[in-house]
Amino acid sequence: MSKTVAAAVIVALIMVAVLWTIFPFDGPAEGGQPAPHAIDQSE
């Protein structure tokens, strides 16, 4: 059973990491703020 729990935790962490990469939870100052990499390109 502990293996199942460990697998579930690993999958959950991976999902959080992927979602964090797609949707950064930094809380952008402006609503229309582009992604960080877009800001770096325009700089």
PQR file with spaces between the fields and no chain letter, atoms N, CA, C, O and H, PARSE charges and radii, in Angstrom:
ATOM       1  N    MET     1       0.841   -1.203    0.000 -0.4000 1.5000
ATOM       2  CA   MET     1       0.000    0.000    0.000 -0.0000 2.0000
ATOM       3  C    MET     1       0.874    1.250    0.000  0.5500 1.7000
ATOM       4  O    MET     1       0.542    2.249   -0.638 -0.5500 1.4000
ATOM       5  N    SER     2       1.987    1.187    0.717 -0.4000 1.5000
ATOM       6  CA   SER     2       2.862    2.366    0.789 -0.0000 2.0000
ATOM       7  C    SER     2       3.446    2.696   -0.583  0.5500 1.7000
ATOM       8  O    SER     2       3.720    3.857   -0.887 -0.5500 1.4000
ATOM       9  H    SER     2       2.257    0.375    1.235  0.4000 1.0000
ATOM      10  N    LYS     3       3.636    1.658   -1.415 -0.4000 1.5000
ATOM      11  CA   LYS     3       4.141    1.919   -2.767 -0.0000 2.0000
ATOM      12  C    LYS     3       3.116    2.719   -3.562  0.5500 1.7000
ATOM      13  O    LYS     3       3.475    3.619   -4.322 -0.5500 1.4000
ATOM      14  H    LYS     3       3.414    0.715   -1.169  0.4000 1.0000
ATOM      15  N    THR     4       1.839    2.389   -3.385 -0.4000 1.5000
ATOM      16  CA   THR     4       0.782    3.118   -4.091 -0.0000 2.0000
ATOM      17  C    THR     4       0.749    4.568   -3.639  0.5500 1.7000
ATOM      18  O    THR     4       0.606    5.479   -4.455 -0.5500 1.4000
ATOM      19  H    THR     4       1.547    1.658   -2.768  0.4000 1.0000
ATOM      20  N    VAL     5       0.883    4.778   -2.337 -0.4000 1.5000
ATOM      21  CA   VAL     5       0.885    6.145   -1.806 -0.0000 2.0000
ATOM      22  C    VAL     5       2.086    6.911   -2.341  0.5500 1.7000
ATOM      23  O    VAL     5       1.958    8.066   -2.746 -0.5500 1.4000
ATOM      24  H    VAL     5       1.000    4.039   -1.674  0.4000 1.0000
ATOM      25  N    ALA     6       3.245    6.279   -2.343 -0.4000 1.5000
ATOM      26  CA   ALA     6       4.452    6.935   -2.845 -0.0000 2.0000
ATOM      27  C    ALA     6       4.297    7.289   -4.323  0.5500 1.7000
ATOM      28  O    ALA     6       4.677    8.381   -4.743 -0.5500 1.4000
ATOM      29  H    ALA     6       3.350    5.341   -2.013  0.4000 1.0000
ATOM      30  N    ALA     7       3.744    6.375   -5.104 -0.4000 1.5000
ATOM      31  CA   ALA     7       3.536    6.640   -6.525 -0.0000 2.0000
ATOM      32  C    ALA     7       2.565    7.803   -6.715  0.5500 1.7000
ATOM      33  O    ALA     7       2.773    8.652   -7.581 -0.5500 1.4000
ATOM      34  H    ALA     7       3.435    5.488   -4.762  0.4000 1.0000
ATOM      35  N    ALA     8       1.507    7.844   -5.908 -0.4000 1.5000
ATOM      36  CA   ALA     8       0.532    8.927   -6.014 -0.0000 2.0000
ATOM      37  C    ALA     8       1.178   10.268   -5.676  0.5500 1.7000
ATOM      38  O    ALA     8       0.908   11.273   -6.333 -0.5500 1.4000
ATOM      39  H    ALA     8       1.338    7.155   -5.204  0.4000 1.0000
ATOM      40  N    VAL     9       2.029   10.282   -4.653 -0.4000 1.5000
ATOM      41  CA   VAL     9       2.712   11.521   -4.265 -0.0000 2.0000
ATOM      42  C    VAL     9       3.642   11.986   -5.380  0.5500 1.7000
ATOM      43  O    VAL     9       3.689   13.176   -5.694 -0.5500 1.4000
ATOM      44  H    VAL     9       2.248    9.465   -4.119  0.4000 1.0000
ATOM      45  N    ILE    10       4.380   11.056   -5.979 -0.4000 1.5000
ATOM      46  CA   ILE    10       5.304   11.413   -7.061 -0.0000 2.0000
ATOM      47  C    ILE    10       4.530   11.983   -8.250  0.5500 1.7000
ATOM      48  O    ILE    10       4.920   13.003   -8.819 -0.5500 1.4000
ATOM      49  H    ILE    10       4.341   10.090   -5.724  0.4000 1.0000
ATOM      50  N    VAL    11       3.435   11.323   -8.620 -0.4000 1.5000
ATOM      51  CA   VAL    11       2.625   11.802   -9.739 -0.0000 2.0000
ATOM      52  C    VAL    11       2.068   13.186   -9.427  0.5500 1.7000
ATOM      53  O    VAL    11       2.062   14.062  -10.292 -0.5500 1.4000
ATOM      54  H    VAL    11       3.118   10.495   -8.157  0.4000 1.0000
ATOM      55  N    ALA    12       1.602   13.387   -8.196 -0.4000 1.5000
ATOM      56  CA   ALA    12       1.057   14.688   -7.809 -0.0000 2.0000
ATOM      57  C    ALA    12       2.132   15.765   -7.904  0.5500 1.7000
ATOM      58  O    ALA    12       1.864   16.863   -8.392 -0.5500 1.4000
ATOM      59  H    ALA    12       1.607   12.675   -7.493  0.4000 1.0000
ATOM      60  N    LEU    13       3.341   15.465   -7.446 -0.4000 1.5000
ATOM      61  CA   LEU    13       4.431   16.448   -7.511 -0.0000 2.0000
ATOM      62  C    LEU    13       4.772   16.782   -8.958  0.5500 1.7000
ATOM      63  O    LEU    13       5.018   17.943   -9.286 -0.5500 1.4000
ATOM      64  H    LEU    13       3.559   14.573   -7.049  0.4000 1.0000
ATOM      65  N    ILE    14       4.788   15.774   -9.824 -0.4000 1.5000
ATOM      66  CA   ILE    14       5.077   16.019  -11.242 -0.0000 2.0000
ATOM      67  C    ILE    14       3.990   16.898  -11.854  0.5500 1.7000
ATOM      68  O    ILE    14       4.290   17.830  -12.599 -0.5500 1.4000
ATOM      69  H    ILE    14       4.588   14.831   -9.557  0.4000 1.0000
ATOM      70  N    MET    15       2.726   16.605  -11.541 -0.4000 1.5000
ATOM      71  CA   MET    15       1.624   17.404  -12.082 -0.0000 2.0000
ATOM      72  C    MET    15       1.735   18.845  -11.620  0.5500 1.7000
ATOM      73  O    MET    15       1.537   19.766  -12.412 -0.5500 1.4000
ATOM      74  H    MET    15       2.482   15.847  -10.935  0.4000 1.0000
ATOM      75  N    VAL    16       2.053   19.055  -10.333 -0.4000 1.5000
ATOM      76  CA   VAL    16       2.211   20.413   -9.808 -0.0000 2.0000
ATOM      77  C    VAL    16       3.359   21.121  -10.517  0.5500 1.7000
ATOM      78  O    VAL    16       3.243   22.292  -10.879 -0.5500 1.4000
ATOM      79  H    VAL    16       2.214   18.306   -9.690  0.4000 1.0000
ATOM      80  N    ALA    17       4.467   20.411  -10.713 -0.4000 1.5000
ATOM      81  CA   ALA    17       5.622   21.016  -11.386 -0.0000 2.0000
ATOM      82  C    ALA    17       5.273   21.410  -12.816  0.5500 1.7000
ATOM      83  O    ALA    17       5.654   22.487  -13.274 -0.5500 1.4000
ATOM      84  H    ALA    17       4.561   19.460  -10.419  0.4000 1.0000
ATOM      85  N    VAL    18       4.552   20.544  -13.524 -0.4000 1.5000
ATOM      86  CA   VAL    18       4.166   20.851  -14.910 -0.0000 2.0000
ATOM      87  C    VAL    18       3.214   22.037  -14.940  0.5500 1.7000
ATOM      88  O    VAL    18       3.387   22.957  -15.739 -0.5500 1.4000
ATOM      89  H    VAL    18       4.242   19.669  -13.153  0.4000 1.0000
ATOM      90  N    LEU    19       2.204   22.016  -14.066 -0.4000 1.5000
ATOM      91  CA   LEU    19       1.252   23.127  -14.033 -0.0000 2.0000
ATOM      92  C    LEU    19       1.960   24.416  -13.651  0.5500 1.7000
ATOM      93  O    LEU    19       1.647   25.475  -14.194 -0.5500 1.4000
ATOM      94  H    LEU    19       2.064   21.268  -13.417  0.4000 1.0000
ATOM      95  N    TRP    20       2.918   24.342  -12.719 -0.4000 1.5000
ATOM      96  CA   TRP    20       3.655   25.529  -12.289 -0.0000 2.0000
ATOM      97  C    TRP    20       4.450   26.100  -13.456  0.5500 1.7000
ATOM      98  O    TRP    20       4.585   27.316  -13.586 -0.5500 1.4000
ATOM      99  H    TRP    20       3.172   23.481  -12.278  0.4000 1.0000
ATOM     100  N    THR    21       4.980   25.213  -14.310 -0.4000 1.5000
ATOM     101  CA   THR    21       5.742   25.666  -15.482 -0.0000 2.0000
ATOM     102  C    THR    21       4.817   26.341  -16.488  0.5500 1.7000
ATOM     103  O    THR    21       5.171   27.362  -17.079 -0.5500 1.4000
ATOM     104  H    THR    21       4.870   24.225  -14.204  0.4000 1.0000
ATOM     105  N    ILE    22       3.619   25.761  -16.681 -0.4000 1.5000
ATOM     106  CA   ILE    22       2.690   26.320  -17.667 -0.0000 2.0000
ATOM     107  C    ILE    22       2.030   27.578  -17.112  0.5500 1.7000
ATOM     108  O    ILE    22       1.943   28.593  -17.803 -0.5500 1.4000
ATOM     109  H    ILE    22       3.332   24.932  -16.201  0.4000 1.0000
ATOM     110  N    PHE    23       1.567   27.513  -15.873 -0.4000 1.5000
ATOM     111  CA   PHE    23       0.879   28.650  -15.255 -0.0000 2.0000
ATOM     112  C    PHE    23       1.644   29.079  -14.009  0.5500 1.7000
ATOM     113  O    PHE    23       1.346   28.591  -12.919 -0.5500 1.4000
ATOM     114  H    PHE    23       1.637   26.689  -15.311  0.4000 1.0000
ATOM     115  N    PRO    24       2.625   29.981  -14.134 -0.5600 1.5000
ATOM     116  CA   PRO    24       3.392   30.423  -12.959  0.2800 2.0000
ATOM     117  C    PRO    24       2.468   31.030  -11.908  0.5500 1.7000
ATOM     118  O    PRO    24       1.626   31.868  -12.231 -0.5500 1.4000
ATOM     119  N    PHE    25       2.621   30.611  -10.651 -0.4000 1.5000
ATOM     120  CA   PHE    25       1.773   31.100   -9.567 -0.0000 2.0000
ATOM     121  C    PHE    25       2.431   32.269   -8.835  0.5500 1.7000
ATOM     122  O    PHE    25       2.168   32.494   -7.654 -0.5500 1.4000
ATOM     123  H    PHE    25       3.305   29.930  -10.389  0.4000 1.0000
ATOM     124  N    ASP    26       3.292   33.016   -9.544 -0.4000 1.5000
ATOM     125  CA   ASP    26       3.972   34.143   -8.908 -0.0000 2.0000
ATOM     126  C    ASP    26       3.003   35.290   -8.630  0.5500 1.7000
ATOM     127  O    ASP    26       3.300   36.170   -7.822 -0.5500 1.4000
ATOM     128  H    ASP    26       3.505   32.834  -10.504  0.4000 1.0000
ATOM     129  N    GLY    27       1.842   35.285   -9.299 -0.4000 1.5000
ATOM     130  CA   GLY    27       0.894   36.377   -9.124 -0.0000 2.0000
ATOM     131  C    GLY    27       1.340   37.595   -9.909  0.5500 1.7000
ATOM     132  O    GLY    27       1.912   38.522   -9.334 -0.5500 1.4000
ATOM     133  H    GLY    27       1.601   34.571   -9.956  0.4000 1.0000
ATOM     134  N    PRO    28       1.089   37.615  -11.225 -0.5600 1.5000
ATOM     135  CA   PRO    28       1.518   38.748  -12.054  0.2800 2.0000
ATOM     136  C    PRO    28       0.885   40.047  -11.587  0.5500 1.7000
ATOM     137  O    PRO    28      -0.269   40.060  -11.157 -0.5500 1.4000
ATOM     138  N    ALA    29       1.639   41.144  -11.669 -0.4000 1.5000
ATOM     139  CA   ALA    29       1.154   42.443  -11.202 -0.0000 2.0000
ATOM     140  C    ALA    29      -0.033   42.891  -12.049  0.5500 1.7000
ATOM     141  O    ALA    29      -1.053   43.324  -11.513 -0.5500 1.4000
ATOM     142  H    ALA    29       2.576   41.134  -12.019  0.4000 1.0000
ATOM     143  N    GLU    30       0.101   42.786  -13.382 -0.4000 1.5000
ATOM     144  CA   GLU    30      -0.988   43.193  -14.267 -0.0000 2.0000
ATOM     145  C    GLU    30      -1.693   41.959  -14.818  0.5500 1.7000
ATOM     146  O    GLU    30      -1.084   40.900  -14.966 -0.5500 1.4000
ATOM     147  H    GLU    30       0.930   42.435  -13.817  0.4000 1.0000
ATOM     148  N    GLY    31      -2.978   42.104  -15.119 -0.4000 1.5000
ATOM     149  CA   GLY    31      -3.737   40.972  -15.626 -0.0000 2.0000
ATOM     150  C    GLY    31      -3.251   40.542  -17.002  0.5500 1.7000
ATOM     151  O    GLY    31      -3.251   39.350  -17.308 -0.5500 1.4000
ATOM     152  H    GLY    31      -3.473   42.964  -14.999  0.4000 1.0000
ATOM     153  N    GLY    32      -2.836   41.494  -17.839 -0.4000 1.5000
ATOM     154  CA   GLY    32      -2.407   41.173  -19.193 -0.0000 2.0000
ATOM     155  C    GLY    32      -0.924   40.923  -19.306  0.5500 1.7000
ATOM     156  O    GLY    32      -0.352   41.060  -20.387 -0.5500 1.4000
ATOM     157  H    GLY    32      -2.837   42.463  -17.590  0.4000 1.0000
ATOM     158  N    GLN    33      -0.293   40.561  -18.208 -0.4000 1.5000
ATOM     159  CA   GLN    33       1.157   40.347  -18.193 -0.0000 2.0000
ATOM     160  C    GLN    33       1.515   39.105  -19.020  0.5500 1.7000
ATOM     161  O    GLN    33       0.967   38.031  -18.774 -0.5500 1.4000
ATOM     162  H    GLN    33      -0.758   40.450  -17.329  0.4000 1.0000
ATOM     163  N    PRO    34       2.411   39.231  -19.981 -0.5600 1.5000
ATOM     164  CA   PRO    34       2.824   38.049  -20.742  0.2800 2.0000
ATOM     165  C    PRO    34       3.706   37.127  -19.908  0.5500 1.7000
ATOM     166  O    PRO    34       4.085   37.463  -18.786 -0.5500 1.4000
ATOM     167  N    ALA    35       4.026   35.969  -20.464 -0.4000 1.5000
ATOM     168  CA   ALA    35       4.869   35.019  -19.746 -0.0000 2.0000
ATOM     169  C    ALA    35       6.263   35.602  -19.544  0.5500 1.7000
ATOM     170  O    ALA    35       6.693   36.455  -20.321 -0.5500 1.4000
ATOM     171  H    ALA    35       3.719   35.697  -21.376  0.4000 1.0000
ATOM     172  N    PRO    36       6.985   35.146  -18.494 -0.5600 1.5000
ATOM     173  CA   PRO    36       8.329   35.682  -18.207  0.2800 2.0000
ATOM     174  C    PRO    36       9.258   35.608  -19.410  0.5500 1.7000
ATOM     175  O    PRO    36      10.022   36.544  -19.646 -0.5500 1.4000
ATOM     176  N    HIS    37       9.214   34.509  -20.186 -0.4000 1.5000
ATOM     177  CA   HIS    37      10.129   34.407  -21.326 -0.0000 2.0000
ATOM     178  C    HIS    37       9.772   35.434  -22.394  0.5500 1.7000
ATOM     179  O    HIS    37      10.653   35.902  -23.116 -0.5500 1.4000
ATOM     180  H    HIS    37       8.593   33.748  -19.993  0.4000 1.0000
ATOM     181  N    ALA    38       8.502   35.790  -22.503 -0.4000 1.5000
ATOM     182  CA   ALA    38       8.103   36.810  -23.473 -0.0000 2.0000
ATOM     183  C    ALA    38       8.648   38.174  -23.045  0.5500 1.7000
ATOM     184  O    ALA    38       9.061   38.978  -23.881 -0.5500 1.4000
ATOM     185  H    ALA    38       7.787   35.411  -21.917  0.4000 1.0000
ATOM     186  N    ILE    39       8.643   38.422  -21.730 -0.4000 1.5000
ATOM     187  CA   ILE    39       9.177   39.690  -21.218 -0.0000 2.0000
ATOM     188  C    ILE    39      10.674   39.766  -21.518  0.5500 1.7000
ATOM     189  O    ILE    39      11.175   40.816  -21.920 -0.5500 1.4000
ATOM     190  H    ILE    39       8.307   37.769  -21.052  0.4000 1.0000
ATOM     191  N    ASP    40      11.384   38.659  -21.324 -0.4000 1.5000
ATOM     192  CA   ASP    40      12.826   38.646  -21.563 -0.0000 2.0000
ATOM     193  C    ASP    40      13.141   38.911  -23.037  0.5500 1.7000
ATOM     194  O    ASP    40      14.123   39.586  -23.343 -0.5500 1.4000
ATOM     195  H    ASP    40      10.976   37.806  -20.998  0.4000 1.0000
ATOM     196  N    GLN    41      12.329   38.394  -23.944 -0.4000 1.5000
ATOM     197  CA   GLN    41      12.581   38.593  -25.370 -0.0000 2.0000
ATOM     198  C    GLN    41      12.385   40.053  -25.756  0.5500 1.7000
ATOM     199  O    GLN    41      13.150   40.583  -26.562 -0.5500 1.4000
ATOM     200  H    GLN    41      11.531   37.845  -23.695  0.4000 1.0000
ATOM     201  N    SER    42      11.374   40.711  -25.194 -0.4000 1.5000
ATOM     202  CA   SER    42      11.075   42.091  -25.590 -0.0000 2.0000
ATOM     203  C    SER    42      12.026   43.080  -24.923  0.5500 1.7000
ATOM     204  O    SER    42      12.069   44.252  -25.299 -0.5500 1.4000
ATOM     205  H    SER    42      10.753   40.281  -24.539  0.4000 1.0000
ATOM     206  N    GLU    43      12.790   42.614  -23.933 -0.4000 1.5000
ATOM     207  CA   GLU    43      13.664   43.537  -23.193 -0.0000 2.0000
ATOM     208  C    GLU    43      14.897   43.897  -23.993  0.5500 1.7000
ATOM     209  O    GLU    43      15.737   44.663  -23.521 -0.5500 1.4000
ATOM     210  H    GLU    43      12.755   41.662  -23.627  0.4000 1.0000
